[in-house]
Amino acid sequence: MAIDYWSAIPNNVGLADNPALQRALAHWQPRFLEWWREMGPVGAQHYEVYLRTAVAVDQQGWAQYGMVRMPEYRWGIFLAEPVPDRRIGFGDAYGEPVWQQVPGELRASLRRLIVTQGDTEPASVEQQRRLGLTAPSLYDLRNLFQVNVEEGRHLWAMVYLLHAYFGRDGREEAEELLARHSGDPDKPRILGTFNEPIGDWLSFFLFTYFTDRDGRYQLKSLAESGFDPLSRTCRFMLTEEAYHMFVGRTGITRVVKRALEVMRAGGGEEPDRIRAAGAIDLPTLQRYINFWFSSSLDLFGAEISSNAASYFATGLKGRPDEGQYDDHRALDDRLTIDLPDGKGGSVGEKVPLRNAINEVTRRAYIDDCQIGIRAWNRLIAAAGYDFRLFLPSPRFRRAVGVWAGVAVDPQGRPVSPGEWAARRDEWLPSAGDRAFVDGLMQRVVEPGKVAGWLAPPEIGIGNLPASYEYVRLN
């Protein structure tokens, strides 16, 4: 499906044939650009950046590369190609034709799903807005900006659905997406993780590895939706989301490689020696992993959820990759979930599968997160060291669900509240860790140069060398 670039709002949804919708979105567009100038990347509005822009959504190719000033980036509304005779793939309406309009009885629930997803997109831009001031290379600066503009486009994707299918309520919700701000004490973002500050690039890499991966699983679940416009929107968003996780995975790989270089060069495994050489030691990396992984787990919601059961039953939100399952109604199966027993231990309870849909998705996410952990550990083992990174227990540091507020260590073992408080800095980034990492964040913007706390990238972008001037600052 070709994208109409002659329109003021690039799109492949026939916006030119819907004057009322076009006027509504044209009214919202200046508000979006104002938000971008005020809450987007700091001091970067005049930079020319080597960005990828969507030009098609078919399998033959959907992007072109070129130097663009971010305020002039061609944000727009792009849906994946329709699937002929698509049917609802799960729930009570399994096998029925998908909906092209919102069923009246599902209107409030569907709007809530779209608003919650839409709220995460500008939130991450706000969280990352100052990172450009401490970029470790032009390559990394460009990747940050690519992630930012695509999160902005994902906001457009949700705003289109709100304007096109929810009338006045949708227009008001679209305005609120620009009124809430990450970390604002009065009007924070909806989900807690998106109010966490991201003040350093180690956190950025872990956010894009863990939190954007959560976004992938949420989008995969929504891509199964019986509401076809939402499904098609999320299917195209998944194409862009993959790059965000690539940025995170390769970023952490470079952190690990640099630490190993220092260790092999005579620094040994002692964290202080590695830090003295300007690299990030592996125990510190582990504490940051513990923080961002546990924070991201809460985004899936409670392990036992009547809302998740309702979304599944009504065909609004399915399981990721629903086609892999045999029973698409999930009426009879149960899932065993570990619950706190109130005595410092746990007890397994068999829960109706529909009520455990959040946990099904979370477990698939955890398995996916392990791929990077295994790859990083192979690098460490190949260098001859015994240290191994790991994912903390899903019980650790939870603020949502059955383990919320329960004191356990990273291995999932119960501890007393006193021990948890005493050992917190052993398990999570301490004030000293954050001060050390912050001290490494020195901007490097000479083409081909990279800050000393991470290894150079192995390959460049769009068939260009890693040393290319991906961002022109003047």
Sequence and secondary structure as in RCSB ss.txt:
>XXXX:A:sequence
MAIDYWSAIPNNVGLADNPALQRALAHWQPRFLEWWREMGPVGAQHYEVYLRTAVAVDQQGWAQYGMVRMPEYRW
GIFLAEPVPDRRIGFGDAYGEPVWQQVPGELRASLRRLIVTQGDTEPASVEQQRRLGLTAPSLYDLRNLFQVNVE
EGRHLWAMVYLLHAYFGRDGREEAEELLARHSGDPDKPRILGTFNEPIGDWLSFFLFTYFTDRDGRYQLKSLAES
GFDPLSRTCRFMLTEEAYHMFVGRTGITRVVKRALEVMRAGGGEEPDRIRAAGAIDLPTLQRYINFWFSSSLDLF
GAEISSNAASYFATGLKGRPDEGQYDDHRALDDRLTIDLPDGKGGSVGEKVPLRNAINEVTRRAYIDDCQIGIRA
WNRLIAAAGYDFRLFLPSPRFRRAVGVWAGVAVDPQGRPVSPGEWAARRDEWLPSAGDRAFVDGLMQRVVEPGKV
AGWLAPPEIGIGNLPASYEYVRLN
>XXXX:A:secstr
 B B SSSS BSS GGG HHHHHHHHHHHHHHHHHHHHHSSTT TT EEEEEEE B STT  EEEEEEEGGG   
 B      TT B  SSTTTTSB BSS  GGGHHHHHHHHHHHHHHHHHHHHHTTTGGGG S HHHHHHHHHHHHH
HHHHHHHHHHHHHHHSHHHHHHHHHHHHH  TT SSS  SSGGGGS   SHHHHHHIIIIIHHHHHHHHHHHTT 
SBHHHHHHHHHHHHHHHHHHHHHHHHHHHHHHHHHHHIIIII S HHHHHHTT   HHHHHHHHHHHHHHHHGGG
  SS HHHHHHHHHTSS  TTGGG S SS  S EEEEEEE SSSSEEEEEEEGGGGHHHHHHHHHHHHHHHHHHH
HHHHHHHTT         TTTT SSSTTTT  B TTS B  HHHHHHHHHHHS  HHHHHHHHHH     STT  
 TTS   SS STT  TTS  EE  
